[in-house]
Amino acid sequence: MAKVMVSLPDDLLWAVDIEAGRRGTTRSGYLRALAEETLKRRSILRAERMAEIENMGGDCVGHGGTAVELIKMSRPER
């Protein structure tokens, strides 16, 4: 397992330590769980978004096709 050094503001580190203690885990364990949860959520959201685009009639396989146009059409207006 790799070890990393991360810089956090003092108040954020304090909050992480408090929450880790509340959950009965270590700082490292809590940060690992947060990272895993965030990456899993992102993967799920990406899969849901691809399914939405596919349901619009787009071909989401590889590059090209109508995928780019469908993505542009589905972006929220500014």
C-alpha positions in Angstrom: 0.0 0.0 0.0 1.4 3.4 -1.0 1.7 6.2 1.5 1.0 9.8 0.4 1.5 13.2 1.9 -1.5 15.6 1.7 -1.7 19.2 2.8 -4.9 20.3 4.5 -5.9 23.5 6.3 -5.8 23.1 10.0 -9.5 23.5 10.4 -10.3 20.8 7.8 -7.8 18.4 9.4 -9.4 19.0 12.8 -12.8 18.2 11.3 -11.5 15.1 9.6 -10.0 13.9 12.9 -13.2 14.6 14.8 -15.3 12.6 12.2 -12.8 9.8 12.1 -13.0 9.5 15.9 -16.8 9.6 15.8 -16.8 6.8 13.3 -14.2 4.8 15.3 -11.6 4.8 12.6 -8.3 6.4 11.8 -7.7 9.6 9.9 -6.2 7.5 7.1 -9.1 5.1 7.1 -11.7 7.9 7.0 -9.9 9.7 4.1 -9.6 6.4 2.2 -13.4 5.7 2.7 -14.2 9.2 1.5 -12.0 8.8 -1.6 -13.6 5.4 -2.4 -17.1 6.7 -1.9 -16.5 9.8 -4.1 -14.9 7.8 -6.9 -17.7 5.2 -6.8 -20.4 8.0 -6.9 -18.6 9.6 -9.9 -18.5 6.3 -11.7 -22.2 5.7 -11.1 -23.1 9.2 -12.2 -21.1 8.8 -15.4 -22.8 5.4 -16.2 -26.2 7.0 -15.6 -25.4 9.9 -17.8 -24.2 7.6 -20.6 -27.5 5.7 -20.3 -29.4 8.9 -20.6 -27.5 9.8 -23.8 -28.0 6.3 -25.1 -31.8 6.5 -24.4 -31.8 9.7 -26.6 -31.0 7.5 -29.5 -27.2 8.1 -29.6 -24.5 5.6 -30.3 -22.2 5.7 -27.4 -19.7 3.1 -28.7 -16.3 4.5 -29.5 -15.6 7.9 -31.0 -17.6 9.6 -33.6 -21.2 8.8 -34.5 -23.8 11.0 -32.9 -22.5 10.9 -29.3 -20.9 14.3 -29.5 -23.9 16.0 -30.9 -26.2 14.3 -28.3 -23.9 15.5 -25.5 -23.9 19.0 -26.7 -27.7 19.0 -27.1 -28.2 17.7 -23.6 -26.0 20.3 -21.8 -27.9 22.7 -19.6 -28.4 26.1 -21.2 -26.3 28.9 -19.7 
